[in-house]
Amino acid sequence: MAELRIVGTAHVSQKSVEEVRAAIEEFRPDIVAIELDPARFSALKKQARDPTVDDVLEVKNFNSLLVQWLLSYLQRKIGIDVGVEPGAEMKAAIAEAEGRGIAIALVDRDLRLTL
């Protein structure tokens, strides 16, 4: 029977970064699930390119783009205030998993569908 351990995190918390690392060290999982979709995973790892003007103009739902930008701005602002980069806990989980040869599962749906 499989065992599942969920680590609750905050996107701008040094404590969450430490808890993620400790959980992977202690539990030694076969798979690390990360609450990201493939596009946000690429963006977090800096593999995605910045959107061009044409990309922005192609967006059919301007409200969705505005909400996404606002949420991103707020997370960056909070991160600057507390000294932790937004998504640092996810980056830590990715680094730990990759460093240990542990598979990564992306377990979130496309953000555009959510918005």
N, C-alpha and C positions, 0 to 999 in steps of 0.2 A: 504494500500500500504506500502511496506517495504522501509526503508531508509537505505542507505549504506554510511558508512564513511570510507575512506581510509586514513591511517596514513603512510606517507612516512618515512622511517627510514634508518639509516646507521648502519651497523653491529658493528661498533666500536665507538659509540658516546654516551656520557653520556646525551647529549641533547635529543637523540632519546629515551633513557630509560625514561626520565622524560615526554616526549610527549606521549609515550604509556600509562603510568600510568594515566596522566591527561585526555587523551581521554577516557579511560575506566571509570574513575570516573565521567566525565562530561556526556558522552553519555549513559552509563549504557546499553550496548548492550545485546541482547539475545544470540549472538554468537560472539566469537572472532576468526577471521580467521588469521592463522599464515602461512607464506610462508615457509613451511617445508613439507617433505614427512615423512611417518612413521619411516623410518630408521634414518633420521637425527633428528627427534623429540626424539627418544629413546636415541640417542647419546648425544643430548643437555641436556637431563635430566639424563645423566650418567647411563642409563639402558642398553645400548649396551656394550658388552664386546669389549676389544681391539682385533684387528685382530691377528690371529696366523700366523706363517710362512706358514702353509698349506693354510690358507685363501689367503694370498698374492700370493702364487704360483698357486692357482686355478684361479686367475684372468686371463681371456683370453686376455684382452686388456691392456697391460702394459702402453700404452700412457695415457689411461683413469686414471689409478691409479696414474701415475706421475703428471698429471694435478690436480687431486683432492688433492694430497699431497702438491703440490706447492701453490695452492690457500689457503689451510688450514694454511700452514706455513706463508704466507704473512699476512693473517688476524691476526694470533697470534702475529707476529712481530709488526704490526701496533697497535694492542691492548696494547702491552707492552709499546710502545712509547707514547700512549695517556692515558694510565692508565685505559682502559676499556676492559673487556673481550669480545672477539668476540661472537656475539649472545646475548649480555646482554639485548638488547631490546626485543628479543624473549622470553628470560627467564622471563623478567619483565611482558610481556603480559600473559605468561602461569601462573605465580604466581598470578597475579591479577585476571585472569579468574577463576582459581581453588579456590582462596580465597573467591571469591564472588559467587561460584556455577554456573558460566557461562560456557556454552558448548564451546568446542574448535573445530574448523574445520581446518584440515591440508590441505592447498590449493596449494601444489606444487607437480609436478610429480617426480618420482624417479630420483635422480641425475644421476644415471648410464645411464638412457636413454638420458638425456641431454648431458652428456659427450660423 
